[in-house]
Amino acid sequence: MITSTGWIIITAILAATSCALVGTFLVLRKMSLMGDAISHAVLPGIVLAFLLTASRNTFPMLIGAGIFGLFTVWLTEELSKKGRIFHDASMGIVFTTLFAIGVIIISLFAANVDIDQECVLYGEIAYVPWDLWIWRGTNMGPRPVWILSMVLVINISFITLMYKELKTYSFSPQLAATLGLPVGLIHYGLMGTVSFTTIASFESVGAILVVALLIVPPATAYLLTDRLHRLLLLAVLFGITSAVGGYYMALWINSSIAGAIAVVNGIQFALVFVLAPRYGLLGKKLRGRRATRTEPELITQPEPKNVREILS
């Protein structure tokens, strides 16, 4: 029998693992904030799905949010390619506009409906044990656990099947196109997994923590290795430790679980940023000192004054 604490930790681990896997490729492609853009831009999709179905059932909202997530990616790319706008600027334009449209739709057509915008942003993972899935009278456990498990299986399957293609695309999209790889399919497949991971996660942990889980564990792992498979494993490891450590930190200081998980993420990154043997601050400083110790000996060594000193 799994306790409430167990369900909360399992949910946090599933969200952290799913986000770390796809977030690794966002970090490598220098598209880290795409997760932030998607997490805000899907609000119109959630609201429209509710208005069309008159229900807060998860799957219609997941589909509506997924459509708007892919629309965000497509519109960002189109503005960047066809307009005289940099990619980060087009991303900011798209997600702020769509998020504002979602807020306006809520105020006009769903003002009396309990769609908690703060819950979308901050989440409340502590309520997961009571969000149950009842199937034919049987308690199947918390609904977010099933949804995040499905998303994790999709992410692992996508990365396993497309590993070589994703590796080449992450290193150089131009090289991938030259080799004849379906760059468009790879890109939108990756963005699709990011969209569904973001949408499935932020209902439980909130949009802000989703962004932290997408970016910080892969960025931390990136300071420790140059190998993609190790990068993925380390990113997942940092995500899991932040989920577990954040939960117990929240109990200790009596604070938000999502906030504590984000703080543990930041602490892990700070430690690795300083202590990483190759790319950390101390590692670089030690190598610099070794270089300054050896160089002067070669440069300032006194020249012999006569033949006897040369032969001695």
N, C-alpha and C positions, 0 to 999 in steps of 0.2 A: 504494500500500500504506500503510494507516494504521498508525502505530506505537502502542505501548501508551500513550504520553503523549497522542497524539491522541485515542484512545478515551476516556481519562479526562476530558480537557477537553470533548469532545463530550457525554459523559454529564452532566457538571456544568452545561454550558450548557443542555441540554435540561431538566434539573430546575429550574434557576434561572428559565428562561423560562416554563415551565408554572406554576410557583409564583407568579411575579410577576403573571401575567395574572389568575388567580383571586384572588390575595391583595389586589390593588388594590380589588376590590369588598368584601372582608372589612374592609379598613381604612376604606373609605367608610361601611360599615354599622356601624362600631364593634363588629365581631365578630372581631377579630384572633386571639384565643386559641381560636376554634373549631377552627382547624387543629391546635393543640396537643392539644385535647380528643380530636379524631378520631384523631390519630396514636397516642394511648395506648389509646383505647377499642376499637380494632379488634383488639387482641390476642386476645380470645376467638374472634373470627371466624377468625383465622389458625389457631389451635389446633384448633378444631372442624373446619375444612376438612381439616386434616391427619389428624385422627382418622377422619373419614368416608371419605376417599379412600386413606388409608395411603400417601400420597405427598406429597412436598414440591414438586410441580409448581406453577409460578407461578400459572396461571390459576384453579384451584380456590381457592387462598389469596386471590387478588385478589377473587374473587366473595364469599367469606366475609367478608373484611375490608370490602368495599364495603357489604354488607348491614348489618354492625354500624356502619359509619360513618353511614349514613342513619338507623339506629336511634338512634344517639347524638344526632343532630340532632333527630329527632322527639321523643325522650324529654325532651331539654332544653327544647324549646318547650312540651311538655305540662306539665311541672313549673312552668315560668315562668307559663303562662297560668292553669292551674287550681289551682295551689298558691300559698300566700302566700310565694313565694320569688322573689328577684331573678334575672335571667337569668344573671349571672355565677356566683351561688351554685349554681343548678341545673346549670350546666355543670360546675362543680367536683365536685358530687355524682355526676353521671353518669359522667364519665370516670375518676375515681378508683375508683369501684365496679366498673366494667367491667374496668378494667386489673387490679384485684385479683382479680376472678373469673378472668381469663385466667391469672394467675400460679398460682392454686390449681388450675385444670384441668391446667396443665403439671405441677405437682408431684404430682398424683394419678394422671394417666393417661399422661403423656409424660415422666416423669422420666428415662428412659433414652434419650430421643431427643435428637439434637443440634439443639435449637431455641435458638439463642443470643439471649438477651434483650438482652445488651449490644450485639450487632450491630444489633438493631432500633432501639435508642436512638441509637447513635453511627454505625453504618454503617461501611463500609470501601470507599470508592470506588476505592482502588488495586487491588482485586481484579477490577474490572469487565472488563479485557481477557481474563481467563481464564474468565469466566462465559459460555461460548459457546452459541449456538443452532445445533445441527446438524440440518439438514432434508434428509432423503433422502440422507444421506452428504455433504452440502455444508455447509461452514462459512459461516454467514450473518453471522458477526460476533457481538459481545457481545449477549446477550439483553436487558440493561437498556436498551440504546440503542433497540432495536425497541419495547419497552414504552413508554418515555418519548416516543418519536416519535409513537406512536399516541395517547397522552394529550395531547400538544401539539396534534395535529390536531383532537382532540375539543374541546379548550378554545378554540382559535381559531374553529372552526366555531360553537360555542355562543355565543361573544361576538359574532361577526359577525352571526349570525341574530337574536340577542336584544339587539342593542346599544341601541336606543332604549328598550326595556322595562327593561333593566338600569340604564340611566342614570336613568330616572324612579324606579325602585324604590330605587336607591342614594340618591337625593336625598330621597325621601319615600315610604315604603310607603303612607301614607294617601292621598297624591295619586294614586299608581298604582292603588289600589283604587277611588278616586272616578272615575278615567278608564276603569274597566272592564277594566284589565289583569289577567291571571291571576296574582295575587300569589303564591299558593301554588305554582303551577307554576314561577314564576321563582325563588322561594326554594329549593325543593327541587332544582331544576335546578342552581342555583349550588352548593348544598351537596353535590350529587352529584359535580360536577366537582371540588370541593375534596377530597372523600373519595377519589376515584380518583387525583387528583394526589398527595395525601399518601401513599397506599398505594404507588403506583408509584415514588415518589421515595425513601421511607425505606429501602427494601431496599438501595439503593446508597449514599445519603448519610446515612441515619440520621434518626430522628424529630426530634432536636434541631435539626439543620441545616435540615430541612424547615420548621420553625416560623420560623427566621431568614429563610429565602428567601421565605416567605409574607408576612412582616410588614415586614422592614427595607427592601428595595428600594422597595415602594410608599410606605412612610412617608417615605423620603428624597425620592422624586419629588414627594410631596404638598407639600413645602416649596418647590417650585420653580414650580408651575403650578396654575391653577384650571380647566384644560380637561381633560376626561376622556380624550380621545384622546392628548393630550400626556402625561398622567399614565401611561397604559398604556405608551406608548413609552419614557418615561424609566424606569419601573419595570423594564421588560425590559432596558434598557441598563445600569442599575445591577446587575441580577442577573447579566448576562453578564460585566461587568467584575469583579465580585466572584468569579465562578467562575474566570476566567482568572488574575486577580491572586492569588487564594487558592492556586491550584495552585503557581504559581511562588514564592510566599512560603513554602509548605510545603517546597519543595525547598531554598530558601535557608537556612531555619532548621532543617531536618530534623525536621518535626513532622507532626501529623495534617493531612491535606488538608481534611477537613470542618471542623476547628477553624480552620484558616487562612482558609477561605472565610468563615466566620462573623465572624472578626476583620476582614477587609477590608470586609465589610458594615457593621460598626460604625464603622470609620474613615471610610467614605464618608458615613454618616449624620452623624457628628460634624462633618466638614468642611462639609457642606451646612447643618447646623443653625447653624453659626457664620457662614458666608459667604453664605448665600442672600440675594439682593438685596432681597427684599420681606419674607420671613418669618424671615430669619436674625437672630441676635443683633446682629451689626454693623449690618445694615440698619436694624433698629429703633432702635438707638442713634444712628445718624447722623440719622435722621428726627427723633428726639427733640431732638437738638442744634439742628437747623435750626429747629424749632418754638420752642425757647427763645430763639434769637437774634432771630427776627422779632417775637415777641409783645411783649417789653419795649419795643421801639422804638415800637410802636403805643400802648402803655399809658402809658409814662413820658415821652413827648415833652412838653417844657415848654410850657405855654400862653402865648401872647403877652400882654404886659403892657399895651400901648397900641395905638392905631390905626396908628401908624407901623410897628410890628412886624408888624401884620396885613397891611398893604399891601406891605411889603418882601419 
